[in-house]
Amino acid sequence: MSTAPLPHDPDRASTTFRLGHLSDTHIGYEAYKALSASGENQRSVDVAKAFVTAVSEIVESDPPLVIHSGDLADRTVIPIRLILLIRQQLQRLAGIRPDGTRRQVVLLAGNHELPRQRKEACFLHLFDGLPGVQVVTRDYTQLRFPDSGISAGRDPLLEDVVVHALPHDALKTTDFDLVRPLPGTVNILTAHGVAGGSELYLRSLGREFTIPTEVLARAWEYGALGHWHKQGPVPLMATGAGADTEKGRVWYAGSSENMGFGDLKENGTRRGWLNVTVRAGRDPVVERRFVPIRSMLRLPVLDGKGLDPNAITDALVERVRAASTSGAVVGQIVENVPRDVWSLVDVAKVRSSAGDALHYEVSLRSRQREIAKDGEAPAKPLARGLGDVEAVLVERANELLAEHEREGALVLARELLALELERTASADASVAAETLEESTAEAVVDGKQADESKVVVS
């Protein structure tokens, strides 16, 4: 039983249809140096393959409506060959079904596709005009499916369906009081962003615009969310989920492939789409569907404290040999090894032992702990000044980013830091000038008042 059932509406109680929900396919994503036989980045090929597989499964499942809830592509600009691939797959999704109706597709813009400047068009609008495809990139939009125009030939079951679409940027400007189910219709919410009250919300608190919990709790027949790569329901009692990991009215479809080692924390071995049975006035029935993806794994963390370079090398090789690394993307973290010791580790030998992997990377992570004397609290770490910023950037990059991501991230971080220092220096100079001007003015006034006092006294 759901903890928060939808109100019963006898006028639409018989409306039941299926919906395909996928998200975060990130076409154009690239990582590592490995190339395919055709010379393309292999991870880019993997991501595209997962997308095509998901599309094929959805077409075979044959729902009358498909929603892609954002981040169809990984960047605002992608190669033309990938745009053509997307177009081809959208035409498959919005094709004529065995019963003669046309499947309807809703495309929502995520943060990855949207240009930063509103004057620039999102490339998703290249698909405007495709029969059965509706694109929403900027503002909150209510989509209907009349049997005419772009949605001509749709399934009669969609006659009373309204999709309330909130692309990523709309979360910044929308009056959420307007985002409400319409009476007498079957209401589906789709949004790309952080669901208020979710685990992702707690992680990103203060850093992202959220989908408010009061919006999610409204009487939607289904909520199709994108942005979080973890597949599953939003764990809010108000949406019928609570502690039940297979129930709820609002779901993230998750990504169709892993986009880095961070995704391994979010059911990273299983990626795919959701096969949803929408039932008017009742909670949906959601079936998880998974597609084959490339293996990605992190080997057990190696604590190298007290080990010499040879022992560290042997331990790393042993970890590789104990794992199934063939064709996989493999990561290894090493802790508590001084850099002078690490410089003597035979990393080439370790990489050679992982030669059957698509990619192997080893990252050195420092774990600085304050050692307290018996009965004393640990000493507080010394504050770092600007002279330590470069070291901090490199340290954090080594700890948090994959090897192939570090160089570009550090370049960007240094550029942003330089701009901030320049802005701060300019602001300080401006404040100093204003202070000098105010001090001068005060001195002039004080001098004038002193002269006037002298006149009065005399």
Steps between C-alpha positions, in 0.01 A plus 500: 500500500622848416532739789349788302247371245361723229144626537255281311352658187221284348502701175845373407537186707509280189799680341803272507795510265870427496783752485870458423721719720869543428745773586860618521623317192785754458568444132843645419655410833869412461754359743842335495729444204362169372363516144253282315580321175356800313726743685234645732540534873399159633304632796305727266414192294397313817267781606340521155457123492319503835265770368422307182440183702259681731315642200473154344358356822248782533385457140461127559305567820280738299366761744293782342707768677873543568660768718870582497551710812817685406871481417438318176844630402808564710582844358334796334692425179556145378626359167255492210524120480361481854222748423404277208511197729265672746264601220490143370420362845229763562338402171500140619347598834236717335425244233174337397400227743356159404146630569548786252533781755812715536701479818544839665837622633575783744855636514596708802820705514744428781789709620749340260323597175405855593723789388580737782368800310128505426564668165657174380264226383518151645590245233201288601287742299650342189245227566203737504258389231576130520158330506414395853792687666451796737802687635508718814823684580441817703168567672235304686270357232180296503499253213187338358451249224215601271439277200633767266818687417821363647316234702266386222433128513565467872341224705147598616610414854709820499201727434471612864872484584692815596878498541624780724856562383762679712837517321806566713514878457130539575574403860662842545205711388175301521220600734448152642154587621398473132642149462191305600304204364205603284158369606344233281829402333779248547796706624865408453782715636841493337792704627879506486654589831545419865191370676449678830536265794689235303847366572627704206345813654697448821823467302443810287345724765559863411660421165204427273145615437263231621162355414307590817358214704156662500500482118605134500231418756214627284260252343704392198429163345875474437812715541778441244820655632849535357837628625587238761668196346362268766186318392218487750207680666540825690480381862230737621200375696286762326569338161407152618856372532637523852740216573364283217757506221254371238200725563425864452349740250822692424803321356845571363566283196875525562761510226528242225877458555757592763656843454791455740595317814265717704207320337610171655357623829160535333410140399778532243494139385142534370389774261196529277147642485161468666193323364213682672132410511313825559164455670268798530420577861733227627871457559704380201655158463869541417721228356874551493662404170878467460721504191845342454783742579878490524634375831639771728650419836705643781746259655529491880680804640864430582626645827872529436599629841836353595543310172808535283470562121541131410231392745263764363569387143434135587179587688367695204579221255333248732181710505491512121550125462223428751244701301323447168657787309466383140350783296413691817564852621699450818590744776731458796547736795814492713512671841762601753804481273752787509576642158870412525403135554234512227754628248683165535194280445516307172177638356593373152503143634162553661349638179646209306321256731174675405577488130169330414299788651360773276641749747688476828577792726658522841452806719703602802282642776646663807320454831643753740400426856589699806662275757399598854687427817331279752204677653530804270278613215657497153660826404313708248661502155678818409312734271639507148584821323506594134846352465351155565214528249684324219588210729141478622364495144734220397430305818122522458521418127700187577248399763173571319561484125586227258846518345374616160292778658767661716700706251199676350342556841821649640537735204144622550547531877816708454323727250206552737734562790692761299175675408387497863831638622484769233143584598591507869802719436285736294236509772765563766645782292153647455432480873837657575428783257157557652650495848768750398237722339280483809799569727602798288147635502480456875836676541379789286179526701689476827743764383220728388320452830823577688552818300141602563552433871805719502305781336225470758745491790691799378 
